[in-house]
């Protein structure tokens, strides 16, 4: 259940005094620098973060030794846990503000500003809104994109290591805990409905579709059961793993999920069709804070909407010129011509499992090709590998086209680029290179892995995610791939790269339209299809994602434009001394930061030459 929102909000800290070493009574206390205080405070924050979020400990490969007890646990999701987390964040903020920011050297000041931002935005959400499980950005506890039903199976299958009997026993304990978490989520969902927060009808429909697919999977075919059986078998671990896992699956997990599905089905009759969060309690404020969280900026919905419209026009013009040069012209709009190009059978893989395996092999070849070019563009290079995997069939209906999951801190588990292969008609060959560069190299995998491999970056910083920084980098990486020559012999791939940029510009328009201008789901889908030429099924998935994850879709283009602007400013300041590799290292080796902090990091790099 590790996700980017969990990485952002983190946990709260124990008192500073408990984090510092004890001093003998007879000795005068030695002066403690503000940097030492900050590092000790971060250590306390991180330890509590792990105990509050055992999934994070497992994902990072830290659930061993003194933290071994975490391997059998899952996070609490009860209303009481939400309230406790909010109180801890309040205390954490007070402790951060006790540090003298002016006394911190450069790297520590960057870390301070970064953690302070996450804590302040989380605290603002906690204090302002009493729904969504705390904070902002995800208003619905159960939706096509939120809920342990869609996160736990893959987490247990890919991140919970099984090497010993104790590991297998811990897995079984987590199966029991999974059922408990789903009942806690149901309690949260009931609370939220009581204060006027119900998902829109189409979101309930998609969540129910996914839940029913889960409920319809027999125990002998369930990922949760087979993962344990398969891996325990490979290690020759003695025990009735199949029987015990099936008992937990049938006796606890399916009944808990059924309770969620029954509740959502009952709720469906009174659900409204309105798509945006403006209808929710303090809806306009909720969207404002969600935008602050996702973009790490103070840009208003109106500013973002107008920026999006201008970019849509500019990028559409560039695509029009490329299509016309290839003879794909005529009176049709850019979107319609892209749609025709995307539906051309010669650009599609067969919709079979064998062809999908070929598709993944082709993407691996692209990753290998771009990796060879990295030394000319980056000083620091990632050591950990990246794997390309299919999004599990159980959740592909409501999942995006692709996403990335970080590897463990020790590199034992590689990063993973997940691609949605529910229907290859959605994946024209000329679109796939850009998606791959975004999710793997030089995009998410390179950025996140480099941060993980930095030796002196505090652990809490390695587990903090800012969408505008990370998604902005990945979108910048798509354009960097052009500069690296990855499309020199692939003009249609270049069209795909521009369409991907256009896609993020469209997101600015539809996200703000939905949540600040009362756009309907149907209006947003129509605009999306008209501008991009994508299949309506793709548009539906994307638009419904924005409806339940307000603001996040705006982070990509805001971040990309910031990376490009900062690169241009560094070039102007440094002139002939500008080195793209040093620019990239400066921005990446500082770890994920809010965009205002990134500006200070790049300005400091450029000032020092």
WOHUFEN-V865054 format. One record per run of one state. SS is the DSSP state (helix for helix, strand for strand, loop for the rest). FROM is the first residue (numbers start at 0). LEN is the number of residues. If there is no record, write none. Layout:
# WOHUFEN-V865054
ss={SS;SS}
from={FROM;FROM}
len={LEN;LEN}
This chain:
# WOHUFEN-V865054
ss={loop;helix;loop;helix;loop;helix;loop;helix;loop;helix;loop;helix;loop;helix;loop;helix;loop;helix;loop;helix;loop;helix;loop;helix;loop;helix;loop;helix;loop;helix;loop;helix;loop;helix;loop;helix;loop;helix;loop;helix;loop;strand;loop;helix;loop;strand;loop;strand;loop;helix;loop;helix;loop;helix;loop;helix;loop;helix;loop;helix;loop;helix;loop;helix;loop;helix;loop;helix;loop;helix;loop}
from={0;3;9;15;19;33;52;53;59;64;72;78;97;100;103;105;128;147;158;164;194;200;215;218;221;222;234;240;268;276;279;282;295;300;325;333;343;344;347;352;376;385;390;392;398;401;405;414;419;423;426;428;439;443;453;458;462;466;483;490;516;520;532;535;548;551;577;579;588;594;608}
len={3;6;6;4;14;19;1;6;5;8;6;19;3;3;2;23;19;11;6;30;6;15;3;3;1;12;6;28;8;3;3;13;5;25;8;10;1;3;5;24;9;5;2;6;3;4;9;5;4;3;2;11;4;10;5;4;4;17;7;26;4;12;3;13;3;26;2;9;6;14;1}
